[in-house]
Amino acid sequence: MPECRHDVIVLLHVLGHSTREAAGIMGITPAGVRSAARFARHRLQRALGLEQGPSGDEGGTDR
């Protein structure tokens, strides 16, 4: 995962900063933080096999 996306995840989800606080720390806009977080979450979901199908259910699993 690119360093910027990693940093966003750590700032938001590990350290508990708001989007605005993370943006100030990183020197980017809040929209940039939201975008980086979205891409990072998607990549983590794929890496962990947690991708969601079109209906919102986890794809590829029979439950």
CORLINHU-V147310 format. One record per backbone hydrogen bond with DSSP energy under -0.5 kcal/mol. NH is the residue of the N-H (numbers start at 1). CO is the residue of the C=O. Records with the same first field share a line. If there is no record, write none. Layout:
NH = CO ; CO
//
This chain:
6 = 2
7 = 3
8 = 4
9 = 5
10 = 6
11 = 7
12 = 8
13 = 9
14 = 9 ; 10
15 = 10
17 = 11
22 = 18
23 = 19
24 = 20
25 = 21
26 = 22
27 = 23
28 = 23
33 = 29
34 = 30
35 = 31
36 = 32
37 = 33
38 = 34
39 = 35
40 = 36
41 = 37
42 = 38
43 = 39
44 = 40
45 = 41
46 = 42
47 = 43
48 = 44
49 = 46
50 = 45
53 = 57
56 = 53
59 = 51
61 = 58
63 = 61
//
